Amino acid sequence: MSGTFEIRGGKKLSGEIIPQGAKNEALQILCAVLLSDSEIRIKNIPDIHDVNRLIEILGDFGVKIKKNGQGDYTFQADEINFDYIKSEEFKKDSARLRGSIMLLGPMLARFGEAYMPTPGGDKIGRRRLDTHFQGLVELGAEFHYDETEGFYSLSAKELKGTYMLLEEASVTGTANILLAAVLAKGTTRIYNAACEPYLQQLCKMLNRMGAKISGIGSNLLTIEGVSSLHGTEHTMLPDMVEIGSWIGLAAMTKSEITIKNVQWSELGLIPNTFRKLGIQLERSGEDILVPAQEQYKISKFIDGSILTVSDAPWPGFTPDLLSIILVVATQAKGTVLIHQKMFESRLFFVDKLIDMGAQIILCDPHRATVVGLNHESPLRGTTMVSPDIRAGNALLIAALSAEGKSTIHNIEQIDRGYENIDTRLRAIGADIVRL
């Protein structure tokens, strides 16, 4: 379902926008429903391709699914159809969705075997899966890879708790190992564990289901295995990447926007990183008010040197928002170095911004220097293609601030991560049409 957005930029926006549920949390939380045969109710699930596809895969697996309302579902995995997982259909379904890798841990823990085709997803350089498999093997699984079929399989008569040090603090890797360890025999300790809010949410949900996880929010998780888990209810956090995107949108379009119900305590460095670019943000309860600003000035470091914004594993600044910071910097007053440390090739969309008139020097695949235009010459509308989810949203924000008409093709890359984005933007005054 390939589509195109046509955008007439340069309009001031105003109003309130409600962030969707967190995509990255949803993918983890949904995989956890396989761990119990009881009912599990999950609320604030975003209505986006990647998440809907995972829900379909769960349905094909034999999970009973009941839709209670918008973004509110009840799942029950009491009669799993295991033949599906060895089928061609599963290979096709899950190969298109990277998040389905997190089905491995729950399958292995509850059913003693798990299968997975080589995953797809974003083109943002290599994302290794070694952490996932190493962790599951350390818990006692046997790992096989069938090269001709491109199929991974894991099997284990019994998983046993152990101490492990992850070679990278992979969020999905930590989630996968955690999802297996909760039902393993004995105690598992995971050091250099990811500690993102999404992962904390998963831990809290599993504990409500009867798991025994301690160290939540730190990089050392201790899991005492239990023999079974029961049902629970869970409400997902708002998507912090969307929240950051709307802050950037307000600044680029000089608009006053209120972002509703953002769960401030879970935003980490996000508000302050935007403040460093000179963007004013006000906290009002759980909302963020971004006032209309004609200009915003990038602050320097204390010694007067040029500001650098770089990503790091949580609680560092999320890599998913670096593309938004980069776009916002194009109209700031001052200069900033954007250093993308965690993924290669995520900065390759800057050539589009340069076409639009932005002053950016791409130093190498990881670093870009942005010289802000201070809103003195707006970006120009152009035709572009969205390369991945996050860059797609960054280009969308650039287009909304640009003079004239922009066309963005391949927008399913945006739809994969953002629910109904054109309707929500039109509601605050954006001129955006889906062709």
JONORRA-V555653 format. One record per backbone hydrogen bond with DSSP energy under -0.5 kcal/mol. NH is the residue of the N-H (numbers start at 0). CO is the residue of the C=O. E is the energy in kcal/mol with one decimal. If there is no record, write none. Layout:
BEGIN
nh: (NH;NH)
co: (CO;CO)
e: (E;E)
END
This chain:
BEGIN
nh: (4;5;6;6;7;8;8;9;10;13;14;16;18;18;21;25;26;27;28;29;30;31;32;33;34;35;36;39;40;41;42;44;47;48;49;51;52;53;54;55;56;57;58;59;60;61;62;63;65;67;67;68;71;72;73;74;75;76;76;77;80;81;83;84;85;86;89;90;91;92;93;94;95;95;96;99;100;101;102;103;105;106;107;108;109;110;111;111;112;113;115;117;119;123;123;131;132;133;134;135;136;137;138;139;140;141;143;145;146;149;150;151;152;153;154;155;159;160;163;165;165;169;173;174;175;176;177;178;179;180;181;182;183;184;187;188;189;190;190;191;192;193;199;200;201;202;203;204;205;206;207;208;209;210;211;213;217;220;221;222;223;223;224;224;225;228;229;231;233;235;238;239;242;243;244;245;246;247;248;249;250;251;252;253;254;255;256;256;257;258;258;259;259;261;265;266;269;272;273;274;275;276;276;277;278;281;283;283;286;287;288;289;289;290;297;298;300;303;306;308;309;310;311;315;320;321;322;324;325;326;327;328;329;329;330;331;332;333;335;336;337;337;338;338;339;339;340;346;347;349;350;351;352;353;354;355;356;357;358;359;360;361;362;362;363;366;367;368;369;369;370;370;371;371;372;373;375;379;380;383;385;386;391;392;393;394;395;396;397;398;399;400;401;402;405;406;407;408;408;409;410;412;413;414;415;416;417;419;420;423;424;425;426;427;428;429;430;431;432;434;434)
co: (407;432;4;405;430;6;403;399;399;427;255;257;16;259;236;21;22;23;24;25;26;27;29;30;31;32;228;74;231;72;233;70;45;414;415;47;48;49;50;51;52;53;54;55;56;58;57;75;73;65;71;71;68;41;65;39;63;35;37;75;60;79;80;81;82;83;83;86;87;88;89;90;91;92;93;96;97;98;99;100;101;102;103;104;105;106;106;107;106;153;151;149;94;121;124;128;128;129;130;131;132;133;134;136;135;154;152;150;144;145;145;115;143;113;141;111;138;184;188;163;190;167;169;170;171;172;173;174;175;176;177;179;180;158;222;161;220;163;188;218;218;169;195;196;197;198;199;200;201;202;203;204;206;205;223;221;214;189;213;187;211;221;185;222;181;34;208;38;40;42;19;237;238;239;240;241;242;243;244;245;246;247;248;250;249;12;254;289;14;256;287;16;257;285;262;263;266;268;269;270;271;272;273;274;273;288;281;286;283;258;281;256;287;288;332;275;304;300;334;336;307;338;316;312;317;318;318;320;321;322;323;324;325;326;327;328;295;331;369;306;335;367;308;336;337;365;338;364;344;346;347;348;348;349;350;351;353;352;370;357;368;359;360;366;366;363;337;360;335;367;358;368;333;369;329;331;372;355;402;406;408;384;387;388;389;390;391;392;393;394;395;396;397;378;6;381;4;383;406;2;2;409;410;410;411;413;413;417;417;419;420;421;422;424;425;424;7;429;5;3;432)
e: (-2.4;-2.9;-0.5;-3.0;-2.2;-0.7;-2.2;-1.8;-0.6;-2.2;-1.2;-2.5;-0.6;-0.7;-2.4;-2.4;-1.9;-1.0;-2.9;-2.7;-1.0;-1.2;-1.1;-1.4;-1.9;-0.9;-0.5;-2.8;-2.5;-2.9;-3.1;-2.5;-1.5;-1.0;-0.8;-3.0;-2.8;-1.5;-2.2;-2.3;-2.3;-2.4;-2.1;-2.5;-1.5;-1.6;-2.3;-2.9;-2.7;-0.7;-2.8;-1.4;-2.2;-2.4;-2.8;-2.9;-1.8;-0.7;-0.6;-0.7;-4.0;-1.1;-0.8;-0.6;-1.4;-1.5;-0.6;-1.7;-2.4;-2.9;-3.0;-1.5;-0.8;-0.5;-1.3;-1.4;-1.9;-1.9;-1.9;-1.7;-0.7;-2.3;-2.7;-2.6;-2.5;-3.0;-0.6;-1.5;-0.7;-2.4;-2.2;-1.8;-0.8;-1.1;-0.6;-0.6;-1.7;-3.2;-2.2;-2.0;-2.6;-2.5;-1.2;-1.7;-1.9;-3.3;-2.9;-2.9;-0.9;-1.7;-1.8;-3.6;-2.9;-2.8;-1.8;-2.6;-3.0;-3.8;-3.1;-0.6;-2.4;-2.5;-2.6;-2.4;-2.6;-2.3;-2.6;-2.7;-1.2;-2.9;-1.8;-1.1;-1.4;-2.9;-3.0;-2.6;-2.7;-3.0;-0.6;-1.4;-2.1;-0.5;-2.0;-2.5;-2.0;-2.4;-2.6;-2.4;-2.8;-2.5;-1.9;-1.2;-1.5;-2.6;-0.7;-2.8;-2.3;-2.5;-2.7;-3.2;-2.7;-0.5;-2.8;-0.7;-2.6;-0.5;-2.7;-0.6;-2.4;-2.2;-2.9;-0.6;-2.1;-2.4;-2.0;-2.3;-1.7;-2.1;-2.4;-2.3;-1.9;-2.6;-2.0;-0.9;-2.5;-0.8;-0.7;-1.9;-2.6;-0.5;-3.1;-2.3;-0.6;-3.4;-2.4;-2.2;-2.1;-2.2;-1.8;-1.9;-1.8;-0.6;-0.8;-2.1;-1.8;-2.5;-0.5;-2.4;-2.4;-2.5;-2.9;-2.8;-0.6;-0.7;-2.6;-3.1;-2.4;-2.5;-0.6;-2.7;-0.5;-1.2;-2.0;-2.4;-1.7;-1.2;-0.5;-2.4;-2.4;-1.9;-2.7;-2.3;-0.9;-0.9;-1.3;-1.2;-2.5;-0.7;-2.1;-2.6;-0.6;-3.4;-2.6;-0.6;-0.6;-3.5;-1.1;-0.6;-0.6;-2.0;-0.7;-1.3;-0.9;-2.4;-2.2;-1.3;-1.6;-2.6;-0.5;-1.0;-2.8;-0.6;-1.0;-1.8;-1.4;-0.8;-2.4;-2.8;-3.0;-0.5;-2.8;-0.5;-3.0;-0.7;-2.5;-2.1;-2.2;-2.7;-2.8;-3.2;-2.0;-0.6;-2.6;-1.6;-1.9;-2.8;-1.8;-2.0;-2.2;-2.6;-2.1;-1.2;-1.1;-3.3;-3.0;-2.3;-2.6;-3.2;-0.6;-0.6;-1.6;-1.7;-1.2;-2.7;-1.9;-1.6;-1.9;-0.5;-0.6;-1.9;-2.1;-2.5;-1.6;-1.1;-1.8;-2.3;-0.5;-1.1;-2.7;-3.2;-0.6)
END
